[in-house]
Amino acid sequence: MQPRHRILVVALILFALLGQGVRWAAQGEGGLRANFESQVSAQELSSKERHCDLVHVNTAGIAELQTLPGIGPVYAQRIIEAREEQPFTKVEDLLRVSGIGPKRLQALMDLVCFHMPGGE
């Protein structure tokens, strides 16, 4: 395999990992260590813990958020950052996320849930 092809393959793998929520942290001596996103995806929750079959925007990982229409890695990361500042309680709260306007909000309305674990 040519060196250019190796670089391309490695880049594609890294982009795929980033899209799945893997973040890289620097270690001493120039090394890198993978940190997997600590958010538990809704698919990993047991049926008892799962409030509904919708995407739980307050707990979903970056990969699960990307299953929503019009939500790619950038918007998914923005949603995660916004909910860390203040959890979402209603669909209109998603308008706090930069780039989510009325049209995108309309597409998400019936696909998301705002249930908080431990809350009723």
Stockholm file with secondary structure:
# STOCKHOLM 1.0

chainA/1-120         MQPRHRILVVALILFALLGQGVRWAAQGEGGLRANFESQVSAQELSSKERHCDLVHVNTAGIAELQTLPGIGPVYAQRIIEAREEQPFTKVEDLLRVSGIGPKRLQALMDLVCFHMPGGE
#=GR chainA/1-120 SS CCHHHHHHHHHHHHHHHHHTTEEEEECGGGCEEEEECCSCCGGGSCTTTCCCSSEETTTCCHHHHTTSTTCCHHHHHHHHHHHHHSCCCSGGGGGGSTTCCHHHHHHHTTTEECCCTTCC
#=GC SS_cons         CCHHHHHHHHHHHHHHHHHTTEEEEECGGGCEEEEECCSCCGGGSCTTTCCCSSEETTTCCHHHHTTSTTCCHHHHHHHHHHHHHSCCCSGGGGGGSTTCCHHHHHHHTTTEECCCTTCC
//
